[in-house]
Amino acid sequence: MKLLNKVALITGAASGFGKGMAQRFVEEGAKVAILDINYESAKLLSDNLGKSTIAINCDVTKSEEVDKAVKTTLKKFTVIDIVINNAGWTHVNAPMLDIDEETFKKVYDINVFSIFHMIKAVIPFWRASSHRGNIINIGSTAGISPRPGLTWYGSTKGAVNFMSKALAIELAPDKIRVNCIAPVAGDTPLLPQFIGKDTKENREKFISTIPLGRFSMASDIASAAVYLASDDAELVTGIVLPVDGGRTI
């Protein structure tokens, strides 16, 4: 088990990539705080995964809820070894001028400000204790190689990718590692937002831009996260790891 007795806090963990990571981390021996705005789904997942997990209701756009979630995790498990900023959102695939201000702000609040809130909540704990952890942010290939119709979403993920590198440099003296995973679009509930109407033709068109010929799956992202969270990656920090089937080559 690569993560035996480590404690991981994962945002947006009730579905999609987050759910896959929570399940895999438990299999690898970790204790997991499952954070999600959909508490019922988070609780159901926690019940299924067992006593090594806790479900926490958390809106990652609100600093007070993120701070409370960190404190709840510490109260339950005493320490936090791994923070995965996975919660994310997008707008529909559409011309940039068709996206309204409210939608723009929501995407930035969930994808970017959530990481700001988490850093503010968890870094003081790590600095005040002898315990050191590491952070994994979930970026996107859209922040590396833009696609038409996803300009504003891609800009948030460009921010996540850059932030991860900058945080790695600033937190290196504290021996805190920060890395980023950049998935290609996955077959998750958000897929129709990226490809437009969920039809066979639209799926095939999107997949044709991925050299290895398929969407990412939660298991792909979970495998990458296990590596970055484990001691196997103890000298790895500041990378943006594309898990993309060759999309960004």
C-alpha positions as CSV (number, residue, x, y, z in Angstrom):
1,M,0.0,0.0,0.0
2,K,1.6,3.3,-1.2
3,L,-0.4,5.6,1.1
4,L,-0.7,3.5,4.3
5,N,-1.9,5.7,7.2
6,K,-1.6,8.9,5.3
7,V,-4.5,11.4,5.6
8,A,-5.9,12.9,2.4
9,L,-8.4,15.8,2.0
10,I,-10.1,15.8,-1.4
11,T,-12.4,18.5,-2.6
12,G,-15.2,17.7,-5.1
13,A,-14.8,14.0,-4.0
14,A,-18.4,12.8,-4.3
15,S,-18.3,12.2,-8.0
16,G,-16.1,12.1,-11.1
17,F,-12.3,12.3,-10.7
18,G,-12.6,13.1,-7.0
19,K,-14.6,9.9,-6.3
20,G,-12.1,7.8,-8.2
21,M,-9.3,9.3,-6.2
22,A,-11.1,8.8,-2.9
23,Q,-11.7,5.1,-3.7
24,R,-8.2,4.5,-4.9
25,F,-6.6,6.3,-1.9
26,V,-8.6,4.1,0.5
27,E,-7.4,1.0,-1.4
28,E,-3.9,2.3,-0.9
29,G,-4.3,2.5,2.8
30,A,-5.1,6.2,3.2
31,K,-7.7,7.9,5.4
32,V,-9.8,10.3,3.4
33,A,-11.9,13.4,4.1
34,I,-14.5,13.5,1.3
35,L,-15.4,17.2,0.7
36,D,-18.3,18.1,-1.5
37,I,-21.1,20.6,-1.8
38,N,-23.4,17.6,-2.4
39,Y,-23.2,16.2,1.1
40,E,-25.7,13.3,0.5
41,S,-23.5,11.9,-2.2
42,A,-20.4,12.4,-0.1
43,K,-22.0,10.7,2.8
44,L,-23.1,7.8,0.7
45,L,-19.5,7.4,-0.7
46,S,-18.1,7.6,2.8
47,D,-20.5,5.0,4.1
48,N,-19.5,2.7,1.3
49,L,-15.8,3.2,1.8
50,G,-15.9,2.7,5.6
51,K,-14.6,4.1,8.8
52,S,-11.3,5.4,7.3
53,T,-13.3,8.2,5.6
54,I,-15.4,11.2,6.7
55,A,-17.9,13.1,4.6
56,I,-17.8,16.9,5.0
57,N,-20.2,19.3,3.5
58,C,-18.2,22.1,1.9
59,D,-18.7,24.9,-0.6
60,V,-15.1,25.5,-1.7
61,T,-16.0,29.1,-2.9
62,K,-16.5,30.1,0.8
63,S,-13.4,30.6,2.9
64,E,-15.2,29.9,6.2
65,E,-16.4,26.5,4.9
66,V,-13.0,25.5,3.7
67,D,-11.4,26.5,7.0
68,K,-14.1,24.6,8.9
69,A,-13.5,21.5,6.7
70,V,-9.8,21.6,7.4
71,K,-10.4,21.8,11.1
72,T,-13.0,19.0,11.0
73,T,-10.5,16.8,9.1
74,L,-7.8,17.5,11.8
75,K,-10.3,16.8,14.6
76,K,-11.1,13.4,13.0
77,F,-7.7,12.3,11.9
78,T,-5.2,14.6,13.8
79,V,-3.1,15.4,10.7
80,I,-3.4,16.1,7.0
81,D,-0.8,14.7,4.7
82,I,-2.3,15.4,1.3
83,V,-4.6,18.0,0.0
84,I,-6.2,17.5,-3.4
85,N,-7.9,20.6,-4.9
86,N,-10.1,18.7,-7.3
87,A,-13.4,20.6,-7.2
88,G,-14.0,22.2,-10.6
89,W,-16.6,23.7,-12.9
90,T,-16.9,24.9,-16.4
91,H,-19.1,26.8,-18.8
92,V,-20.7,25.4,-21.8
93,N,-18.6,25.2,-24.9
94,A,-19.6,28.4,-26.6
95,P,-18.0,31.6,-28.1
96,M,-16.4,33.8,-25.5
97,L,-18.9,36.6,-25.9
98,D,-21.8,34.3,-25.2
99,I,-20.6,33.6,-21.6
100,D,-22.1,36.1,-19.1
101,E,-20.4,37.7,-16.2
102,E,-22.1,35.5,-13.6
103,T,-21.0,32.3,-15.3
104,F,-17.4,33.7,-15.6
105,K,-17.3,34.5,-11.9
106,K,-18.6,31.1,-10.9
107,V,-16.0,29.3,-12.9
108,Y,-13.2,31.4,-11.3
109,D,-14.7,31.0,-7.8
110,I,-14.7,27.2,-8.0
111,N,-11.6,26.6,-10.0
112,V,-9.2,29.3,-8.7
113,F,-10.5,31.0,-5.6
114,S,-11.1,27.6,-4.0
115,I,-7.3,26.9,-4.1
116,F,-6.6,30.4,-2.5
117,H,-9.0,29.5,0.3
118,M,-7.5,26.1,0.9
119,I,-3.9,27.5,0.9
120,K,-5.0,30.0,3.5
121,A,-6.5,27.3,5.6
122,V,-4.0,24.5,5.5
123,I,-0.5,26.1,5.2
124,P,-0.6,27.8,8.7
125,F,-1.3,24.3,10.2
126,W,1.7,22.8,8.4
127,R,4.0,25.7,9.3
128,A,3.0,25.7,12.9
129,S,3.6,21.9,13.3
130,S,6.5,19.6,12.6
131,H,4.1,17.9,10.1
132,R,4.6,18.5,6.4
133,G,2.2,17.7,3.6
134,N,1.8,18.0,-0.1
135,I,-0.7,19.5,-2.4
136,I,-2.0,18.2,-5.7
137,N,-4.1,20.6,-7.8
138,I,-6.2,19.3,-10.7
139,G,-5.6,21.6,-13.7
140,S,-6.4,20.7,-17.3
141,T,-5.0,20.3,-20.7
142,A,-7.2,23.3,-21.5
143,G,-4.8,25.4,-19.5
144,I,-1.9,24.1,-21.7
145,S,-3.4,23.8,-25.2
146,P,-6.6,25.9,-25.7
147,R,-9.7,24.8,-27.4
148,P,-12.2,27.1,-29.1
149,G,-15.3,27.7,-27.1
150,L,-13.6,27.1,-23.7
151,T,-11.6,30.3,-23.4
152,W,-12.7,31.4,-20.0
153,Y,-12.6,27.9,-18.5
154,G,-9.1,27.3,-20.0
155,S,-7.9,30.6,-18.5
156,T,-8.9,29.3,-15.0
157,K,-6.9,26.1,-15.6
158,G,-4.0,28.1,-16.9
159,A,-4.1,29.9,-13.5
160,V,-4.2,26.6,-11.7
161,N,-1.2,25.2,-13.7
162,F,0.8,28.3,-13.0
163,M,-0.2,28.6,-9.4
164,S,1.0,25.1,-8.8
165,K,4.5,25.9,-10.0
166,A,4.6,29.2,-8.1
167,L,3.4,27.6,-4.9
168,A,6.0,24.9,-5.2
169,I,8.8,27.4,-5.3
170,E,7.4,29.5,-2.4
171,L,6.7,26.5,-0.2
172,A,9.8,24.5,-0.9
173,P,11.7,26.0,2.1
174,D,8.9,24.5,4.2
175,K,9.4,21.1,2.6
176,I,5.9,21.2,1.3
177,R,5.5,19.8,-2.2
178,V,3.0,21.1,-4.7
179,N,2.1,19.4,-8.0
180,C,-0.6,19.6,-10.6
181,I,-2.4,17.0,-12.8
182,A,-3.7,18.2,-16.1
183,P,-6.3,15.7,-17.4
184,V,-7.7,15.6,-20.9
185,A,-11.5,15.6,-20.8
186,G,-12.9,12.7,-18.9
187,D,-16.1,10.7,-19.3
188,T,-17.6,12.4,-16.2
189,P,-20.9,14.3,-15.6
190,L,-19.2,17.5,-16.9
191,L,-18.3,16.0,-20.3
192,P,-21.3,17.5,-22.2
193,Q,-20.2,21.0,-21.1
194,F,-16.9,20.4,-22.9
195,I,-18.1,18.7,-26.1
196,G,-21.5,20.3,-26.6
197,K,-24.5,18.0,-27.0
198,D,-23.5,14.5,-25.9
199,T,-23.8,12.6,-29.2
200,K,-21.7,9.9,-30.7
201,E,-20.6,12.3,-33.4
202,N,-19.4,14.9,-30.9
203,R,-17.6,12.3,-28.8
204,E,-15.8,10.9,-31.9
205,K,-14.8,14.4,-33.0
206,F,-13.3,15.2,-29.6
207,I,-11.6,11.8,-29.3
208,S,-10.0,12.3,-32.7
209,T,-7.8,15.0,-31.1
210,I,-6.4,12.6,-28.5
211,P,-3.6,10.5,-30.0
212,L,-4.3,7.5,-27.8
213,G,-7.9,7.6,-28.8
214,R,-10.0,7.8,-25.6
215,F,-11.2,10.1,-22.9
216,S,-9.5,10.1,-19.5
217,M,-11.1,8.0,-16.8
218,A,-11.2,8.5,-13.0
219,S,-8.8,5.6,-12.6
220,D,-6.2,7.4,-14.8
221,I,-6.2,10.5,-12.6
222,A,-6.3,8.4,-9.4
223,S,-3.1,6.5,-10.5
224,A,-1.3,9.8,-11.2
225,A,-2.4,11.2,-7.8
226,V,-1.3,8.2,-5.9
227,Y,2.2,8.6,-7.4
228,L,2.4,12.3,-6.6
229,A,1.0,11.8,-3.1
230,S,3.3,8.9,-2.2
231,D,6.9,8.8,-1.0
232,D,8.0,7.6,-4.4
233,A,7.6,11.3,-5.5
234,E,9.4,12.8,-2.5
235,L,11.7,14.9,-4.8
236,V,9.0,15.8,-7.3
237,T,7.5,19.3,-6.9
238,G,6.3,22.0,-9.3
239,I,5.3,19.8,-12.2
240,V,2.2,19.9,-14.3
241,L,1.6,16.3,-15.3
242,P,-0.6,15.9,-18.4
243,V,-2.7,12.7,-18.2
244,D,-4.0,13.3,-21.7
245,G,-3.3,10.5,-24.2
246,G,-0.9,12.8,-26.0
247,R,-3.3,15.7,-26.4
248,T,-0.8,18.4,-25.6
249,I,2.2,17.0,-27.6
